[in-house]
Amino acid sequence: MKRLAQITFPIFVALLSFVSRAGAHDGWIELSPSIVEKGQLATIALIQGNHSNEHKSYRIAGKWNPQYTKLLVIDPAGKQTDLTNRLIDFGEDEEKIGPKGPKGFYIASFLADKDGIYRALARQERVLQHGEGPKLRSVRTATSALGVLGTPTVASARKFKWFDGQVGPEDALEIVPTKNLLGIREGEPAVLQVRYKGKPARDKVVTVLRKIDGAASVRDFVTNPEGLVYFQTGPADYYLVRVKLDEEGERAQGQYEKSSYEATYVFQAFRR
């Protein structure tokens, strides 16, 4: 395990100097447990998926690039805590034996000392290039939530009043639940909104898949004029919600030819 050195750049400053030959993967975060006792530690895992099934897979491939990643936790009072320098590398370097490329994932822990809902936000921004092809600005936003209670039960977590405001900056793509998903049970409806630069994004394809069944559980939905998607949860499991948006008109001479935005949200559904 390796602890990362502290990263000093501001979270929302564009980082456009890096050019990579690696393709973009989906990135998401998981909080464990998703409902925790007040005063106990919770863990955030930064996970990067692979290209299988047109990115509609829960399989892990590679790692977030720590040089361009920022991880924040927002407590119930709205206070932000930067956990970037607490990230620990649970994996191997690229040159180690095994599959080509970096392997594993990063985790960070924090003390959940207030009753209420904590929100986690990870963001990565960089410029990518495939061979001699055009340069692509990639902006990744991953969010999730944690319920903290003196007596951490599913029934108690379901009573939280939900805040549906945007967690990330209003210069990216984000998935925002519009109702409390903490304690949601199998078979119950979920409602989420896709927001692009702070506004509802209509006609965007949103993919939902489960951790255990992976690609076999994939379902696609299209956002309505209010940027909303509605779907019914299946079996108890972790659910990954993803959306992608390419912005052909966003370019900077000599830096990148277009921008690609990616957003994910993860929640857990419980048994009845």
Secondary structure, 3 states (H helix, E strand, C coil): CEECCCCCCCCCCCCCCCCCCCCCCCEEEEEECCEEECCEEEEEEEEEECCCCCCCCCCECCCCCHHHEEEEEECCCCCEEECHHHCEEEEECCCCCCCCCCEEEEEEEEEECCCEEEEEEEEEEEEEECCCCCEEEEEEEEEEEEEEECCCCHHHHCCCCCCCCCCCCCCCEEEEECCCCCCCECCCEEEEEEEECCEECCCCEEEEEECCCEEEEEEEEECCCCCEEEEECCCCEEEEEEEEEEECCCCECCCECEEEEEEEEEEEEECC
